[in-house]
Amino acid sequence: MGIEATRRVTLVFSLFDANANGVLEADDFDLMADRVVREAHASDRAAQDAMRAAFRRYWTTLRTELDADGDGEISFEEFTACVLSPERFDATIAVFAEALAALGDPDGDGLIERPLFMALMTAIGFEPANIDALFDAFEPNDGDRIRVETWVAGIKDYYAPGKAGIPGDHLVVGTAA
């Protein structure tokens, strides 16, 4: 695993630990889902429900794959082992990526505008300057919009342990991760 992947996973763990107690629990994913869905004002109920379901699936995958002692908590070490094992986590990341990108495209035109992208990513907990840099790395069109599939691919790449120099690396620049 490269240093870039380690930095990305460290940051995601800290963001998903929504109650900041050092471990991931079901409540963390409920809190995160609430924050993200709250920013999706223009999205329909189905898209919001899909995002909540994607967060639940994310938690269920972690718990199923890693919580051998059944304590309902996932440590950073456990998280790293699962997330950076694509064969164990790719399907969950795909569902999560598609649900998040769908929230960013409430009108269904296949394009995500910068303000909504910023709001959703800020709700997750990423730094605004880093979100802006990521959006720019996705090469927005003249209308300052990116394609849904670009964001989906970017999310999937973010979790790929062998990837380096990807747009998602902008999210860890200047962070304490």
C-alpha positions in Angstrom: 0.0 0.0 0.0 1.4 3.4 -1.0 1.6 6.4 1.2 -1.1 8.1 -0.8 -3.6 5.3 0.0 -2.6 5.3 3.6 -3.3 9.1 3.9 -6.6 8.8 2.1 -7.8 5.9 4.4 -6.6 7.7 7.5 -8.6 10.8 6.6 -11.7 8.8 5.8 -11.5 6.9 9.1 -11.3 10.2 11.0 -14.3 11.6 9.1 -16.4 8.5 9.5 -15.7 8.5 13.3 -18.4 11.2 13.5 -18.6 11.1 17.3 -14.7 11.3 17.5 -14.3 8.4 20.0 -11.6 6.6 18.1 -13.6 3.7 16.7 -16.3 3.3 14.1 -19.8 2.3 15.2 -23.2 2.1 13.6 -24.1 5.5 15.1 -21.2 7.1 13.2 -22.7 6.1 9.9 -26.2 7.3 10.9 -24.8 10.7 11.9 -22.8 10.9 8.7 -25.9 9.9 6.6 -28.0 12.6 8.4 -25.4 15.3 7.7 -25.1 14.4 4.0 -28.8 13.9 3.3 -29.5 17.2 5.0 -27.5 19.0 2.3 -29.4 17.2 -0.5 -32.3 19.7 -0.5 -33.2 19.2 -4.1 -32.8 15.4 -4.2 -35.9 13.2 -4.1 -36.7 10.9 -1.3 -35.5 7.8 -3.3 -32.0 9.3 -3.7 -31.9 10.3 0.0 -33.0 6.8 1.0 -30.4 5.3 -1.3 -27.7 7.4 0.4 -28.8 6.3 3.9 -28.9 2.7 2.6 -25.4 3.1 1.2 -24.1 4.3 4.6 -25.8 1.4 6.3 -24.3 -1.0 3.8 -20.9 0.5 4.4 -21.3 -0.1 8.2 -22.7 -3.6 7.6 -19.8 -4.6 5.4 -17.3 -3.4 8.0 -19.1 -5.1 10.8 -19.5 -8.3 8.9 -16.0 -8.5 7.5 -14.1 -7.2 10.6 -16.0 -7.3 13.9 -14.9 -10.8 14.9 -15.5 -10.3 18.6 -18.9 -8.8 18.0 -18.3 -5.6 20.1 -19.9 -3.4 17.4 -16.7 -1.3 17.0 -14.2 -1.1 14.2 -10.7 0.1 15.0 -8.4 2.0 12.6 -6.4 -1.1 12.0 -9.4 -3.2 11.2 -10.7 -0.4 8.9 -7.5 -0.3 7.0 -7.4 -4.0 6.5 -10.9 -4.1 5.0 -11.0 -0.9 2.9 -7.7 -1.6 1.3 -8.8 -5.2 0.4 -10.7 -4.4 -2.8 -12.1 -7.9 -3.1 -13.8 -7.4 0.2 -15.0 -3.9 -0.3 -15.4 -2.9 -4.0 -19.2 -3.6 -4.2 -19.9 -1.5 -1.1 -17.8 1.4 -2.4 -19.6 1.2 -5.8 -23.0 1.5 -4.1 -21.8 4.3 -1.9 -20.2 6.2 -4.8 -23.3 5.9 -7.0 -25.6 7.0 -4.2 -23.5 10.0 -3.3 -23.1 11.1 -6.9 -26.9 10.7 -7.4 -27.4 13.2 -4.6 -25.2 15.6 -6.5 -27.4 15.3 -9.6 -30.9 16.0 -8.4 -32.1 17.0 -11.8 -30.8 13.8 -13.4 -28.9 15.6 -16.2 -25.7 13.6 -15.5 -23.9 16.7 -14.3 -22.9 17.9 -10.8 -22.6 21.6 -10.0 -19.8 22.9 -7.8 -22.0 24.4 -5.0 -23.8 21.1 -4.4 -20.6 19.1 -4.7 -19.0 21.4 -2.1 -22.0 21.1 0.3 -22.1 17.3 0.1 -18.3 16.9 0.6 -18.3 19.5 3.4 -21.1 17.5 5.1 -18.8 14.5 5.0 -16.2 16.6 6.7 -13.6 17.4 4.0 -11.9 20.8 4.0 -13.4 23.3 1.6 -10.1 24.2 -0.1 -9.4 20.5 -0.7 -12.9 20.0 -2.0 -12.4 22.9 -4.5 -9.0 21.4 -5.6 -10.7 18.0 -6.1 -13.5 19.5 -8.2 -10.9 21.3 -10.3 -9.0 18.1 -10.8 -12.1 16.5 -12.2 -11.9 19.1 -15.0 -15.3 20.8 -14.8 -16.9 21.9 -18.0 -17.5 25.6 -18.9 -20.6 25.6 -16.8 -18.5 24.6 -13.7 -20.0 21.1 -13.6 -18.6 17.6 -13.6 -20.0 14.4 -14.9 -21.6 12.0 -12.5 -19.5 9.1 -13.8 -16.3 11.2 -13.2 -17.2 11.5 -9.5 -18.2 7.9 -9.2 -14.9 6.8 -10.7 -13.0 9.2 -8.4 -14.6 7.8 -5.3 -13.7 4.3 -6.4 -10.2 5.3 -7.1 -9.9 6.9 -3.7 -10.2 3.5 -2.0 -7.8 1.7 -4.4 -4.6 0.9 -2.5 -2.4 0.9 -5.6 -3.5 4.3 -6.9 -1.3 7.4 -6.5 -1.5 10.8 -8.1 -5.3 10.6 -8.4 -7.7 13.5 -8.0 -8.8 12.2 -4.6 -5.3 12.9 -3.3 -6.3 16.5 -3.2 -8.6 15.8 -0.3 -5.6 15.0 2.0 -3.4 18.0 1.1 -3.0 20.3 4.1 -5.0 18.0 6.4 -3.8 16.6 9.7 -4.4 13.1 8.3 
